[in-house]
Amino acid sequence: MPTNIELVERAELILLGTVTPGDFEPDSSEQQMIAVEPVEALKGAMPTAPIALPAMIATGAEMLLSNPYELKEAHPQSFAGACTRYVFPRGSRVLFFLDRQDGIWREAGGPFSRWAEDVLTDDAPWLQAVRFYVDVTKLPEEERAAALTARRDELGALGDDTVAQLIAADIDRQLEGPNAPLREELPPLPGESDTESAAEAVEAAADAAAAAAEDAAAETRADVDGTEGEDGTDEPRG
């Protein structure tokens, strides 16, 4: 899962827009779409017309807005099974992180990322943070840590400003580096040499089992051949 500044850097388009139902003809897959009326492009070219996104208009209990003071976790719907937000209230103003794939705009960032969060005011903490990260990613790589540190310290000094402390804490998380992986890497698939070794081991085990069975059969025959004859002597029968 990307950090917030990685999300900013990787996205092709960061678009502030207003969600509307749009007027789309259903395609063959009957995939639902929303329209995003562009308000401002923080990164990338400003669209000249509403853009379509594969998503749904929220109804009823689905009408859940982002927590305006949450800068770390994604919208709660990202943790409800789909791993990404796909339902939006009509008229909500959202900051979208987008990539162009096969001629269609789609979410950037992958599962559990903050790719689409509601920012209903111009001074929303998330909007402030992203504007700053956009500026930082324009700097040479070797200058970014200093810029992040300076801004964090500047905001941290505003001890009675709660929003400043929230943004300073998020900048601190960016300075810590990439997020830990969501799970450990899977073990590598066996190579050709591993496969050959496994086959040899199976063959050896089969040979050992056959030899043991042959020895057991030989002992059984010896026991039968060594029993007393019908006349009561110890001479072998037959």
C-alpha positions as CSV (number, residue, x, y, z in Angstrom):
1,M,0.0,0.0,0.0
2,P,1.5,3.3,-1.0
3,T,2.2,6.1,1.5
4,N,0.4,9.3,0.8
5,I,3.4,11.0,-0.9
6,E,3.9,7.8,-3.0
7,L,0.3,8.0,-4.0
8,V,0.7,11.6,-5.1
9,E,3.9,10.8,-7.0
10,R,2.5,7.8,-8.8
11,A,-0.9,9.2,-9.9
12,E,-1.2,10.5,-13.4
13,L,-4.1,12.9,-12.5
14,I,-5.1,14.3,-9.1
15,L,-8.5,15.8,-9.6
16,L,-10.8,17.7,-7.3
17,G,-14.3,17.1,-8.6
18,T,-18.0,16.9,-7.9
19,V,-19.8,13.6,-8.1
20,T,-22.9,13.3,-10.3
21,P,-24.8,10.3,-11.6
22,G,-24.0,11.2,-15.2
23,D,-25.9,10.1,-18.3
24,F,-24.4,6.9,-19.5
25,E,-25.7,4.2,-21.8
26,P,-25.1,0.8,-20.0
27,D,-22.3,-1.2,-21.6
28,S,-22.3,-4.9,-22.2
29,S,-21.1,-5.7,-18.7
30,E,-23.8,-3.4,-17.2
31,Q,-21.1,-1.7,-15.1
32,Q,-22.4,1.3,-13.3
33,M,-20.6,4.6,-13.8
34,I,-20.5,8.0,-12.2
35,A,-19.5,11.4,-13.7
36,V,-17.0,13.7,-12.0
37,E,-17.4,17.4,-12.8
38,P,-13.8,18.8,-12.7
39,V,-13.2,21.6,-10.2
40,E,-9.4,21.7,-10.1
41,A,-6.4,19.5,-11.3
42,L,-3.7,19.5,-8.6
43,K,-1.6,17.3,-10.8
44,G,-1.9,16.5,-14.5
45,A,-4.0,18.2,-17.2
46,M,-7.3,19.7,-16.3
47,P,-10.1,17.7,-18.1
48,T,-12.2,19.8,-20.4
49,A,-15.4,17.8,-19.6
50,P,-16.8,15.5,-17.0
51,I,-14.9,12.2,-16.7
52,A,-16.5,8.8,-16.2
53,L,-15.5,6.4,-13.4
54,P,-16.7,2.9,-12.7
55,A,-18.5,3.5,-9.4
56,M,-22.0,3.9,-7.9
57,I,-24.0,6.7,-6.4
58,A,-24.6,6.1,-2.7
59,T,-28.1,5.6,-1.3
60,G,-29.3,5.0,2.3
61,A,-26.7,3.6,4.6
62,E,-24.0,3.8,1.9
63,M,-24.0,7.6,2.1
64,L,-20.9,7.7,4.3
65,L,-18.4,10.6,3.9
66,S,-14.7,10.5,4.7
67,N,-13.6,11.6,8.2
68,P,-12.2,15.1,7.5
69,Y,-9.6,14.6,10.2
70,E,-8.3,11.2,9.1
71,L,-5.1,11.4,7.0
72,K,-3.8,7.9,7.3
73,E,-6.5,5.3,6.7
74,A,-8.7,5.1,3.6
75,H,-12.4,5.6,3.5
76,P,-14.2,2.9,5.7
77,Q,-15.7,1.3,2.6
78,S,-12.2,0.2,1.5
79,F,-12.2,-2.2,4.4
80,A,-15.7,-3.6,3.8
81,G,-14.8,-6.3,1.2
82,A,-14.1,-4.5,-2.0
83,C,-10.7,-3.2,-0.8
84,T,-11.4,0.1,-2.5
85,R,-14.0,2.8,-2.3
86,Y,-16.6,2.5,-5.1
87,V,-19.7,4.3,-3.7
88,F,-20.1,8.1,-3.6
89,P,-22.8,10.5,-2.4
90,R,-24.4,12.6,-5.1
91,G,-22.9,16.1,-5.1
92,S,-19.9,15.1,-2.9
93,R,-16.7,17.0,-3.6
94,V,-13.9,14.4,-3.8
95,L,-10.2,14.4,-4.4
96,F,-9.5,11.6,-6.9
97,F,-6.1,10.0,-7.7
98,L,-6.4,8.5,-11.1
99,D,-4.5,6.6,-13.8
100,R,-5.4,6.1,-17.4
101,Q,-5.8,2.4,-18.3
102,D,-6.9,1.3,-21.7
103,G,-8.3,4.7,-22.4
104,I,-10.4,4.8,-19.2
105,W,-9.7,6.7,-16.0
106,R,-9.4,4.3,-13.0
107,E,-8.3,4.6,-9.4
108,A,-4.6,4.9,-8.6
109,G,-2.9,3.4,-5.6
110,G,-4.5,0.0,-5.3
111,P,-6.3,-1.6,-2.4
112,F,-6.7,0.3,0.9
113,S,-5.1,3.5,-0.5
114,R,-6.7,7.0,-0.1
115,W,-7.5,7.3,-3.8
116,A,-10.9,9.0,-3.3
117,E,-11.6,11.0,-0.2
118,D,-14.3,13.7,0.4
119,V,-12.9,17.2,0.8
120,L,-15.9,19.5,1.2
121,T,-14.0,22.7,2.0
122,D,-11.1,24.5,0.4
123,D,-9.1,24.2,3.7
124,A,-9.8,20.5,4.3
125,P,-6.7,18.9,6.0
126,W,-6.4,16.3,3.3
127,L,-6.5,18.9,0.6
128,Q,-3.9,21.0,2.4
129,A,-1.6,17.9,2.8
130,V,-1.9,16.8,-0.9
131,R,-1.2,20.3,-2.2
132,F,2.0,20.3,-0.2
133,Y,3.0,16.7,-1.3
134,V,2.5,17.7,-4.9
135,D,5.0,20.6,-4.5
136,V,7.5,18.3,-2.7
137,T,7.4,15.7,-5.5
138,K,8.4,18.4,-8.0
139,L,11.7,18.8,-6.1
140,P,14.8,16.7,-6.8
141,E,14.9,13.5,-4.9
142,E,17.8,14.6,-2.7
143,E,15.9,17.8,-1.5
144,R,12.6,16.2,-0.5
145,A,13.4,15.0,3.0
146,A,14.6,18.5,4.0
147,A,11.4,20.1,2.6
148,L,9.3,17.5,4.5
149,T,11.2,18.0,7.7
150,A,11.1,21.8,7.5
151,R,7.3,21.8,7.0
152,R,6.7,19.3,9.7
153,D,8.7,21.3,12.2
154,E,6.9,24.5,11.1
155,L,3.4,23.0,11.6
156,G,4.5,21.2,14.8
157,A,5.4,24.5,16.4
158,L,1.7,25.6,16.1
159,G,0.8,23.6,19.2
160,D,-2.7,25.0,19.6
161,D,-3.7,24.3,15.9
162,T,-5.2,20.8,15.8
163,V,-5.2,20.6,12.0
164,A,-1.6,21.7,11.8
165,Q,-0.7,18.9,14.2
166,L,-2.6,16.3,12.1
167,I,-0.8,17.4,8.9
168,A,2.6,17.4,10.8
169,A,1.9,13.9,12.0
170,D,1.2,12.8,8.4
171,I,4.4,14.4,7.1
172,D,6.2,12.5,9.8
173,R,4.8,9.2,8.5
174,Q,6.1,10.1,5.0
175,L,9.6,10.6,6.4
176,E,9.5,7.1,7.9
177,G,9.5,5.7,4.4
178,P,7.4,3.0,2.6
179,N,4.6,1.2,4.4
180,A,5.2,-2.4,5.6
181,P,3.8,-5.0,3.2
182,L,0.2,-6.2,3.9
183,R,1.5,-9.7,4.1
184,E,4.8,-11.6,3.8
185,E,6.0,-12.7,0.4
186,L,4.9,-16.1,-0.7
187,P,7.6,-18.8,-0.9
188,P,9.2,-19.1,-4.4
189,L,7.9,-21.8,-6.8
190,P,10.1,-24.8,-7.0
191,G,12.7,-24.7,-9.7
192,E,13.7,-27.5,-12.1
193,S,16.4,-28.7,-9.7
194,D,14.0,-28.8,-6.8
195,T,11.5,-30.7,-8.9
196,E,14.2,-33.3,-9.9
197,S,15.3,-33.7,-6.3
198,A,11.7,-34.2,-5.2
199,A,11.2,-36.8,-7.9
200,E,14.4,-38.6,-6.9
201,A,13.3,-38.7,-3.3
202,V,9.9,-40.2,-4.3
203,E,11.6,-42.8,-6.4
204,A,14.0,-43.7,-3.6
205,A,11.1,-44.0,-1.1
206,A,9.3,-46.3,-3.5
207,D,12.3,-48.5,-4.0
208,A,12.8,-48.8,-0.3
209,A,9.2,-49.7,0.2
210,A,9.4,-52.4,-2.5
211,A,12.6,-53.8,-0.9
212,A,10.9,-54.0,2.5
213,A,7.9,-55.7,1.1
214,E,10.2,-58.3,-0.6
215,D,12.1,-58.9,2.6
216,A,8.8,-59.4,4.5
217,A,7.6,-61.9,1.9
218,A,10.9,-63.8,2.1
219,E,10.6,-64.1,5.9
220,T,7.1,-65.4,5.6
221,R,8.2,-68.1,3.1
222,A,11.0,-69.1,5.4
223,D,8.6,-69.5,8.3
224,V,6.3,-71.7,6.3
225,D,9.2,-73.9,5.0
226,G,10.5,-74.4,8.5
227,T,7.3,-75.7,10.2
228,E,6.9,-79.4,11.3
229,G,5.9,-82.1,8.8
230,E,2.7,-84.1,9.1
231,D,4.6,-87.0,10.8
232,G,5.6,-84.9,13.8
233,T,9.3,-84.6,12.8
234,D,11.1,-81.4,12.3
235,E,11.7,-82.1,8.7
236,P,10.4,-79.5,6.3
237,R,7.3,-80.4,4.4
238,G,7.3,-80.9,0.7
